[in-house]
Amino acid sequence: MAIFTVHLPTGTGNRFADAERAIFVPEAFSWGAMILGPLWLAGNRAWLGLLGWLALVAALGFAARWAGLPSATANMGFLLVAIFFGLEGRQLVRFALERRGYRLADVVSAPTRRDAEQAFFARWLAGATVQPATTRTGPQGLAGNDVIGLFPQPGGRP
């Protein structure tokens, strides 16, 4: 099963127009971001990610050329930068979408992108409220005799 995040424009008020502009971003390793780096980032309009890539590569190039970094170490650094962008490329796209005014509308799990689109649009166009779960910023304190675990009562007996 693949996991997709669905991003919609904010503030339009028209459900059908929003549905047409929906963007599905898979939660997966990006071979394109790893191999093509700046071209992939520019093609996905992840401009801050592109600036970060350029800064990292420029710093590695400077260290290799002027600071005397061995070429094997510099090559390993370039490989690590490529792997990092392969792992985090999709997150950079999500960040770029958020900066362009898109909001996270849903998270869909389906075998293929087409199935994910069908599942999302069936819920969205039917008028269901689709809101992702909010994330916690930290642990919430326990009050009184609250129990964590499998046993409903303090003392270990069900």
GIFEN-V972146 format. One record per residue. N is the residue number from 1. RES is the residue in three letters. PSI is psi as a letter, one per 40 degrees, with the letter a starting at -180 (* if undefined). BURIAL is b if it has 9 or more other ideal C-beta (glycine too) atoms within 8 Angstrom, else e. Layout:
((N/RES/PSI/BURIAL) (N/RES/PSI/BURIAL))
This chain:
((1/MET/h/e) (2/ALA/i/b) (3/ILE/h/b) (4/PHE/i/b) (5/THR/h/b) (6/VAL/h/b) (7/HIS/h/b) (8/LEU/i/b) (9/PRO/i/b) (10/THR/i/e) (11/GLY/e/e) (12/THR/d/e) (13/GLY/e/e) (14/ASN/h/e) (15/ARG/d/e) (16/PHE/d/e) (17/ALA/d/e) (18/ASP/d/b) (19/ALA/d/b) (20/GLU/d/e) (21/ARG/e/e) (22/ALA/i/b) (23/ILE/h/b) (24/PHE/h/b) (25/VAL/h/b) (26/PRO/i/b) (27/GLU/g/e) (28/ALA/i/e) (29/PHE/h/e) (30/SER/h/b) (31/TRP/d/e) (32/GLY/d/e) (33/ALA/d/b) (34/MET/d/b) (35/ILE/d/e) (36/LEU/e/e) (37/GLY/b/b) (38/PRO/d/b) (39/LEU/d/e) (40/TRP/d/b) (41/LEU/d/b) (42/ALA/d/b) (43/GLY/d/e) (44/ASN/e/b) (45/ARG/f/e) (46/ALA/g/b) (47/TRP/d/b) (48/LEU/d/b) (49/GLY/d/b) (50/LEU/d/b) (51/LEU/d/e) (52/GLY/d/e) (53/TRP/d/b) (54/LEU/d/b) (55/ALA/d/e) (56/LEU/d/b) (57/VAL/d/b) (58/ALA/d/e) (59/ALA/d/e) (60/LEU/d/b) (61/GLY/d/b) (62/PHE/d/b) (63/ALA/d/b) (64/ALA/d/b) (65/ARG/d/e) (66/TRP/d/e) (67/ALA/e/e) (68/GLY/f/e) (69/LEU/h/b) (70/PRO/i/e) (71/SER/d/e) (72/ALA/d/e) (73/THR/d/b) (74/ALA/d/b) (75/ASN/d/e) (76/MET/d/e) (77/GLY/d/b) (78/PHE/d/b) (79/LEU/d/e) (80/LEU/d/e) (81/VAL/d/b) (82/ALA/d/b) (83/ILE/d/b) (84/PHE/d/e) (85/PHE/d/b) (86/GLY/d/b) (87/LEU/d/e) (88/GLU/e/e) (89/GLY/d/b) (90/ARG/d/b) (91/GLN/d/e) (92/LEU/d/b) (93/VAL/d/b) (94/ARG/d/b) (95/PHE/d/b) (96/ALA/d/b) (97/LEU/d/b) (98/GLU/d/b) (99/ARG/d/e) (100/ARG/e/e) (101/GLY/e/e) (102/TYR/i/b) (103/ARG/i/b) (104/LEU/h/b) (105/ALA/d/b) (106/ASP/i/b) (107/VAL/h/b) (108/VAL/h/b) (109/SER/h/e) (110/ALA/i/b) (111/PRO/d/e) (112/THR/i/e) (113/ARG/d/b) (114/ARG/d/e) (115/ASP/d/b) (116/ALA/d/b) (117/GLU/d/b) (118/GLN/d/b) (119/ALA/d/b) (120/PHE/d/b) (121/PHE/d/b) (122/ALA/d/e) (123/ARG/d/b) (124/TRP/d/b) (125/LEU/e/b) (126/ALA/e/e) (127/GLY/e/e) (128/ALA/i/e) (129/THR/h/e) (130/VAL/h/b) (131/GLN/h/e) (132/PRO/i/e) (133/ALA/i/e) (134/THR/i/e) (135/THR/i/e) (136/ARG/i/e) (137/THR/e/e) (138/GLY/i/e) (139/PRO/i/e) (140/GLN/h/e) (141/GLY/i/e) (142/LEU/i/e) (143/ALA/h/e) (144/GLY/b/e) (145/ASN/f/e) (146/ASP/i/e) (147/VAL/h/e) (148/ILE/h/e) (149/GLY/a/e) (150/LEU/e/e) (151/PHE/h/b) (152/PRO/e/e) (153/GLN/i/e) (154/PRO/i/e) (155/GLY/e/e) (156/GLY/e/e) (157/ARG/h/e) (158/PRO/*/e))
